[in-house]
């Protein structure tokens, strides 16, 4: 049996050598060489305990890369730990490997970048350690022009600027299973990155939790964000991204911000809860889908689109406040709906609005056109100020369809002002087959050039 296994291994090695000698294109090589990369010949396994300092251990890495293992201990530094070669794994011993950045000049704890004259380095991994700083230090980890970087199981806490800052780490950065807490600025700052994975991390009490600027294809899934002093997630000028299955709670600002010409992005299946700002803030963005989110206890608008935002799909979301014993609800349990300002080409369908503090859907400003408002359910709006807010408020709305919605006020007395308010200069609208129940009185707008015989239907 041993001879058979040995023969198989020998054959496999021979086949591998044959493949290596064959010219081929290697997609991961930025120089597009006709040969496969030679691999990690000469790479070393380095035990940092054998060196007088962590930096000495890193400097012992050959050009081919290797592994640096850091034993448990508290390592205080005043200069960044510098990594300047690729194919490197830095592995600690969990949070018992604690790197403490004592620098007060804004420098990072760990600084990873290509050496001077080299465009980028590839495949650096940092895992299983803790890095902390002070109010005057820089990021916990700073990486520039590092492709296929992986940061995993790292605790980046109490740093003077960012917890982790990836700067032009263009190809395939991954940040997984990290604790990124109590940093002075953003927890995870991503600038000009591409095909990004941010998954399974926990963020606590940074200013903003995550910022992704001038990037592409962010996949942010399964993260928990809590108690941030600014916003939860800020995405600017970024295309084709997904924010899904995250818990974002109690931010002092907005839960999610998409701004500055984002397009083709999706915010789906998140719980956005109890923020002092808005649920999803859409500023000068296009072709955005907001779907299947639970937007609960939001002090300001659940979704707010403005400054030319358009081509939106807002579907299947729940907007709500505390749903049970009314005596337990209080001012800290608000809930708001959707606000659109000057929006064109949007679909608002299949959403549920329950016990909101104001209006379920507000459309205001100029040139609101081509909105499809179909199949939404609205229960008991205007709970903050009874009889001041209607279910729908439309200003300067034209070329739109409002149909198949259910609007109910089952309280005694009613809190809703009226079903719908139109103001401004509306154009042609299709308004029909909306079901209204539980109201003491129904106010149907007049003087509007609608295309329908029965804009609102009340049961007998």
C-alpha positions, 0 to 999 in steps of 0.5 A, spaced: 500 500 500 505 504 501 508 503 494 502 505 491 501 511 495 508 513 493 507 512 486 501 516 486 504 522 489 510 521 484 505 521 478 502 527 481 508 531 482 511 530 475 504 532 472 504 538 476 511 540 474 509 538 467 503 544 468 508 549 470 513 548 464 507 550 460 506 557 458 499 559 460 495 566 462 495 567 469 489 572 471 492 574 478 498 576 475 498 584 474 503 584 469 499 578 465 506 574 465 505 568 460 508 563 465 504 561 472 507 565 478 513 560 480 510 560 487 513 561 494 520 558 493 524 560 499 518 562 503 520 561 511 516 560 517 518 565 522 517 564 530 517 571 532 519 569 539 526 568 536 527 575 535 529 581 539 523 585 536 516 584 532 519 588 526 526 584 526 521 578 525 518 581 519 524 584 516 527 576 516 521 575 511 525 573 504 522 576 498 518 569 497 514 571 503 512 566 509 509 565 515 510 569 522 507 567 528 507 571 534 506 568 541 501 570 546 504 577 550 503 584 550 507 588 545 508 595 545 510 599 539 512 606 538 513 605 530 509 601 525 510 594 524 512 594 517 510 589 512 513 590 505 513 583 501 507 579 499 505 571 500 505 573 507 501 570 513 502 574 520 498 569 525 498 571 532 495 567 538 488 570 538 487 576 542 492 574 547 497 577 542 496 584 543 500 589 539 499 596 543 501 602 538 504 608 543 505 612 537 502 619 538 504 622 531 498 618 527 502 612 525 499 605 524 500 599 528 501 595 522 503 598 516 502 593 509 504 596 503 508 595 496 516 597 497 518 603 493 517 602 485 513 596 486 506 597 484 503 592 489 504 586 493 499 580 493 496 575 498 498 578 505 494 575 511 493 578 518 489 574 523 488 572 530 491 578 534 489 584 537 491 591 535 490 597 539 492 605 539 491 611 543 487 618 541 493 620 537 495 614 534 493 612 527 489 606 524 490 599 527 492 596 520 493 600 514 494 597 507 496 600 501 496 597 494 495 590 497 491 585 492 488 579 495 489 581 502 485 577 508 484 580 515 480 575 519 479 574 527 483 581 528 480 585 534 482 592 532 480 597 538 481 604 541 485 606 535 486 614 534 483 614 527 481 608 523 480 601 526 482 598 519 484 602 513 484 599 506 487 604 501 487 602 493 487 595 495 484 593 489 483 586 488 479 582 492 480 584 499 476 580 505 475 582 512 472 577 516 470 575 523 473 581 526 471 585 532 472 593 530 470 597 536 471 604 539 475 607 534 475 614 533 473 615 526 471 609 522 471 602 524 473 599 517 475 605 511 475 602 504 478 607 499 478 605 491 477 597 493 474 592 488 470 586 489 470 587 496 467 582 502 466 584 509 462 578 512 461 576 519 464 582 523 462 586 529 462 593 530 461 597 536 461 605 538 466 607 532 464 614 529 461 610 522 462 603 522 464 602 515 465 607 509 466 604 502 468 610 497 470 610 490 469 602 490 466 597 486 462 590 488 462 591 495 458 584 498 457 586 506 453 580 509 452 578 516 455 583 520 452 586 527 453 594 527 451 597 534 451 604 538 455 608 533 456 615 534 455 617 526 452 613 521 452 605 520 454 604 513 456 610 508 457 608 501 459 613 496 461 613 488 460 605 488 457 601 483 454 594 483 454 593 491 450 589 496 448 590 503 444 584 506 443 580 512 446 585 517 443 588 523 444 595 524 442 598 531 442 605 535 446 609 530 447 617 532 446 618 524 443 614 519 443 606 518 445 606 511 447 612 506 448 611 499 451 618 496 455 621 490 453 617 484 452 610 487 448 606 482 446 598 481 446 597 489 442 593 493 440 594 500 436 588 502 434 583 508 437 588 513 434 590 520 435 597 521 433 599 528 432 605 533 437 610 529 436 617 531 437 619 523 434 615 517 434 608 515 436 608 508 439 615 506 439 616 498 443 622 495 444 623 488 444 616 486 440 611 481 438 604 480 438 602 487 433 597 490 431 597 497 428 591 499 425 586 504 428 590 510 425 591 517 426 598 518 423 599 526 423 605 531 427 610 526 427 617 528 427 620 521 425 617 515 425 610 514 427 611 506 429 618 504 431 619 497 433 626 494 438 631 490 436 627 483 435 620 486 431 616 481 430 609 478 429 606 485 425 600 487 423 600 494 419 593 495 417 589 501 420 593 507 416 593 513 416 600 517 414 599 524 414 601 531 413 598 538 407 593 536 404 591 542 402 594 549 401 601 547 402 603 555 410 601 553 411 605 547 414 612 548 418 617 545 424 613 544 420 608 540 418 612 533 417 610 526 417 613 520 416 612 513 418 614 506 420 621 503 421 622 496 424 629 494 424 630 486 424 623 485 422 620 478 422 613 475 421 609 482 416 603 484 414 603 491 410 596 492 408 591 497 411 595 503 408 595 510 407 601 514 404 600 521 403 605 527 408 611 524 409 617 527 407 621 521 406 620 514 407 613 511 409 616 504 411 623 503 412 625 496 415 633 495 419 638 491 418 639 484 418 634 478 416 628 481 414 623 475 413 616 473 412 613 480 408 606 481 405 606 488 401 599 488 400 594 493 402 597 500 399 596 507 398 602 511 395 601 518 394 607 523 399 613 521 400 619 525 401 617 532 405 622 534 400 628 532 393 625 531 389 628 525 396 632 523 398 627 518 395 623 512 397 616 509 399 619 503 402 626 501 403 628 494 406 634 492 407 636 484 406 629 482 404 627 475 404 621 470 404 616 476 399 610 478 396 609 485 392 603 486 391 597 490 393 600 497 390 598 503 389 604 508 386 603 515 385 606 521 382 602 527 383 606 533 378 610 536 378 616 535 382 616 529 389 618 528 389 619 521 388 626 518 385 623 511 387 618 506 391 622 501 393 630 500 395 632 494 398 639 493 402 643 488 401 642 480 399 635 479 399 632 472 395 626 470 394 620 475 391 613 475 388 612 482 384 607 483 381 600 487 385 603 494 381 600 500 380 604 506 377 601 512 376 604 519 375 611 518 370 616 521 370 620 515 373 619 508 376 625 504 377 624 497 381 630 493 377 634 488 380 637 482 385 632 480 386 630 473 385 623 475 384 617 470 379 613 474 372 612 476 373 610 484 380 612 486 378 610 493 373 604 496 370 604 502 367 597 505 359 598 506 
